[in-house]
Amino acid sequence: MTMPSRPEGKIARIIRIHCRQGHPPRKEAGALIGERPLLLKVFGFGSFTIMRTPGDEIDLAVGFLLAEGIIEGMADIRSVAFREHSEDEVHLYLERPPAHGRERNLVVNASCGLCGSKGLDELLDRLDPTDPEGIRVPLEVFYRLPGRLRGVQTLFGQTGGCHAAALFDAEGKILACREDLGRHNAVDKVIGHALRCALPLPRFGLLLSGRVSLEMTIKAARAGIGLVVAVSAPSDAAFRCAEELGITLAGFARGAEVAIYTHPHRVVGMLPPAGEQEGA
């Protein structure tokens, strides 16, 4: 598995007072997840200020622009790099103006998703269905995924204050994981990493440490990912998006159980639900 960069600012070391019922307060060492603004300048188009956990900024920039529909892949990027002597400003040049884009200058908080977008119907009309083949995963693998994700959540283990997004293969192997205080940022980082490494995204599933919103589902769709698995529940808009775009959506993946919401054909070895068996 590829490891993310570890620049200064991902974690802040502090002293806190720990209080517990029935015990005297005590001072102890603690760690807080880092949060800083990143200025992303897309020359000839606009700029974005993204609140993020420091690290993997180039991946974040690429994944964010894909999710926003500004690029369709690395071929749309002429160059991307940090501004000289800065860890908080990324400059990106496009090969051509985006087909559906309009100039924007936005501040994007860590929970933002479809910034400046309109209705759901308009968004779905501009997205292609995912490959109906792509990845297929045995049901038993779903039960192992949460534990494997916890095993690579190093920042969460130290701070308890961030989200994770990971790519996994048909055997449940975690190929890349990114963490950030913003769940959307974590997805953008891991997808941006995959694009920069030319990984075949339709062959992988996306694993999330929290809930599945509409924005997360659309990010997967724009990346061509046909399987999204989450530890928590999806929203109704995420369900509709997954249903219409052919994405297999799974939630409540918590070790011994998982709920399959849409397109179960990618789940191998799953028996028909009770009451649907032949002759029942």
C-alpha positions in Angstrom: 0.0 0.0 0.0 1.3 3.5 -0.8 1.8 5.7 2.2 0.8 9.4 2.3 3.2 12.1 3.0 3.7 13.3 6.5 4.5 17.0 6.5 4.3 19.3 9.6 0.8 20.3 10.6 -1.0 17.0 10.3 -1.1 16.7 14.1 -0.8 19.3 16.9 0.5 18.1 20.3 -1.2 19.7 23.2 -1.8 19.2 27.0 -5.4 18.8 28.1 -7.3 18.2 31.3 -9.0 14.8 31.4 -12.1 14.5 33.6 -13.7 11.2 34.6 -16.7 10.7 36.9 -15.5 9.5 40.3 -11.8 10.5 39.6 -9.9 13.7 40.1 -9.1 15.7 37.0 -5.6 15.1 35.6 -3.4 16.7 32.9 -2.4 14.5 30.0 -0.7 14.7 26.6 -3.1 14.9 23.7 -3.1 15.2 19.9 -5.4 17.3 17.6 -5.9 16.8 13.9 -4.4 19.7 11.9 -6.6 22.1 9.9 -5.3 24.7 7.6 -6.6 26.5 4.4 -5.2 25.4 1.0 -5.5 27.9 -1.8 -5.9 26.1 -5.1 -5.5 28.4 -8.1 -6.7 27.0 -11.4 -5.3 29.5 -13.9 -7.8 30.7 -16.5 -10.7 29.4 -14.4 -10.8 30.4 -10.8 -9.6 29.7 -7.3 -10.7 27.6 -4.3 -9.8 27.9 -0.7 -10.2 24.4 0.9 -10.0 23.8 4.6 -8.0 20.5 5.0 -5.6 18.5 7.1 -2.1 19.2 5.7 -0.6 16.5 3.5 -1.3 15.1 0.0 -2.3 18.5 -1.4 -1.6 17.6 -5.0 -3.8 14.5 -4.7 -6.4 16.7 -3.1 -6.3 19.2 -5.9 -6.6 16.6 -8.6 -9.4 14.7 -6.9 -11.3 17.9 -6.1 -11.3 19.1 -9.7 -12.5 15.7 -10.9 -15.3 15.7 -8.3 -16.3 19.2 -9.4 -16.5 18.2 -13.0 -13.7 20.6 -14.0 -11.5 17.8 -15.3 -12.2 14.3 -16.5 -8.7 12.9 -16.0 -5.0 13.7 -15.9 -5.0 14.5 -19.6 -6.9 17.7 -18.8 -4.0 19.0 -16.6 -1.0 20.7 -18.1 0.8 21.1 -14.8 0.2 21.1 -11.1 2.6 22.0 -8.3 3.0 23.9 -5.1 3.7 27.7 -5.4 7.4 28.2 -4.6 8.2 28.3 -0.9 4.6 27.5 0.1 2.9 24.4 1.5 -0.5 26.0 1.4 -0.9 27.1 -2.2 -1.2 24.9 -5.3 -1.1 26.2 -8.8 -2.8 24.2 -11.6 -2.9 24.9 -15.3 -5.5 23.2 -17.5 -4.9 22.0 -21.1 -8.3 23.5 -22.1 -11.3 25.2 -20.5 -13.7 22.7 -18.8 -16.7 21.6 -20.9 -19.3 22.3 -18.2 -17.3 24.7 -16.0 -17.8 28.3 -15.2 -15.4 30.6 -13.4 -15.6 30.2 -9.7 -13.9 31.6 -6.6 -15.1 29.7 -3.6 -14.2 29.0 0.0 -14.7 25.2 0.6 -15.1 24.1 4.2 -14.0 20.6 5.3 -17.5 19.2 4.9 -18.4 20.8 1.6 -19.3 18.7 -1.4 -21.2 20.0 -4.4 -20.0 23.6 -4.2 -22.0 26.0 -6.2 -24.1 23.3 -7.9 -27.8 23.2 -8.6 -30.4 20.5 -8.3 -29.9 16.7 -8.1 -31.6 16.1 -11.5 -29.2 18.4 -13.2 -26.2 16.7 -11.6 -27.4 13.2 -12.5 -28.0 14.2 -16.1 -24.4 15.2 -16.4 -23.0 11.9 -15.1 -22.5 8.6 -17.0 -23.6 5.3 -15.5 -20.8 3.2 -14.1 -19.5 0.0 -15.8 -22.0 -2.7 -15.0 -19.1 -5.2 -14.9 -16.1 -3.7 -13.1 -15.3 -5.1 -9.7 -17.1 -8.0 -8.1 -16.4 -8.9 -4.4 -17.3 -12.0 -2.4 -19.7 -11.3 0.5 -17.1 -12.6 3.0 -14.7 -9.8 2.0 -17.3 -7.1 3.1 -17.1 -8.5 6.6 -13.3 -8.0 6.7 -13.2 -4.5 5.3 -13.9 -2.4 8.4 -11.1 -4.1 10.4 -8.6 -3.5 7.6 -9.6 0.1 7.3 -9.1 0.6 11.1 -5.6 -0.9 10.7 -4.5 1.9 8.3 -6.2 4.9 10.1 -3.1 6.1 11.7 -4.2 9.7 12.2 -7.5 8.7 13.6 -5.7 6.4 16.0 -3.7 9.4 17.3 -6.4 12.1 17.3 -9.8 10.5 17.0 -10.7 13.5 14.9 -10.6 12.6 11.2 -12.3 10.6 8.4 -10.7 8.0 6.1 -11.3 6.9 2.5 -9.6 3.8 1.0 -9.5 1.9 -2.3 -9.7 -1.8 -2.1 -9.5 -4.7 -4.6 -11.7 -7.7 -5.2 -9.9 -9.6 -2.4 -10.3 -6.8 0.1 -6.7 -5.6 0.0 -6.4 -1.9 0.9 -4.4 -0.3 -2.0 -4.4 3.3 -0.8 -5.9 5.1 2.2 -6.1 8.9 2.9 -7.2 10.6 6.1 -8.5 14.2 6.6 -10.7 16.1 9.0 -13.1 16.5 6.0 -14.6 13.3 4.7 -14.9 14.8 1.2 -11.3 15.7 1.3 -10.3 12.2 2.2 -12.2 10.9 -0.8 -10.7 13.6 -3.1 -7.2 12.7 -1.9 -7.5 9.0 -2.5 -9.1 9.4 -5.9 -6.5 12.1 -6.8 -3.8 9.7 -5.8 -5.3 7.0 -8.0 -5.5 9.3 -11.0 -1.9 10.4 -10.7 -0.8 6.8 -10.5 -3.0 5.8 -13.4 -4.8 3.1 -11.3 -7.9 1.6 -13.0 -10.5 2.9 -10.7 -13.4 0.8 -12.1 -11.6 -2.2 -10.8 -11.6 -1.0 -7.2 -14.2 -0.3 -4.5 -14.3 2.8 -2.3 -14.4 2.3 1.5 -15.6 5.1 3.8 -15.2 5.5 7.5 -18.5 7.3 8.0 -21.8 7.9 6.3 -22.5 8.1 2.5 -23.9 11.4 1.3 -25.0 12.4 -2.2 -21.7 14.2 -2.7 -19.6 11.1 -1.8 -21.6 9.0 -4.3 -21.2 11.6 -7.1 -17.4 11.7 -6.4 -17.4 7.9 -6.9 -19.4 8.1 -10.1 -17.2 10.7 -11.6 -14.2 8.5 -10.9 -15.9 5.5 -12.5 -16.1 3.6 -9.2 -19.0 1.2 -9.1 -18.8 0.0 -5.5 -19.1 2.1 -2.4 -18.9 0.6 1.1 -19.4 2.6 4.3 -19.3 2.0 8.0 -22.4 4.0 8.5 -25.7 4.7 6.5 -26.4 6.4 3.2 -28.7 9.3 2.7 -31.8 9.0 0.5 -30.2 11.2 -2.2 -27.1 8.9 -2.1 -29.4 5.9 -2.6 -31.2 7.5 -5.5 -27.9 8.5 -7.1 -26.4 5.0 -6.7 -29.6 3.4 -8.1 -29.6 5.6 -11.2 -25.9 5.4 -11.9 -25.5 1.7 -11.4 -23.4 1.9 -8.2 -23.5 -0.9 -5.7 -24.0 0.9 -2.4 -23.4 -0.9 0.9 -23.6 0.6 4.4 -23.4 -0.5 8.1 -20.3 -2.5 7.3 -19.3 -3.4 10.8 -17.5 -6.7 10.8 -20.2 -9.4 11.0 -22.8 -7.6 9.0 -23.4 -5.3 6.0 -26.4 -3.8 4.3 -26.6 -3.9 0.5 -28.8 -1.1 -0.8 -28.5 -1.1 -4.6 -27.2 -3.2 -7.5 -26.3 -6.4 -5.5 -24.9 -8.1 -8.7 -21.4 -7.0 -7.6 -21.6 -9.1 -4.4 -20.5 -12.6 -5.1 -21.9 -15.6 -3.2 -24.8 -13.8 -1.6 -27.9 -16.0 -1.2 -31.3 -14.6 -2.1 -32.9 -12.8 0.9 -35.2 -14.9 3.1 -38.6 -15.2 1.4 -37.2 -15.0 -2.1 -35.6 -18.5 -2.3 -37.1 -20.7 -4.9 -40.2 -22.4 -3.6 -40.5 -20.2 -0.6 
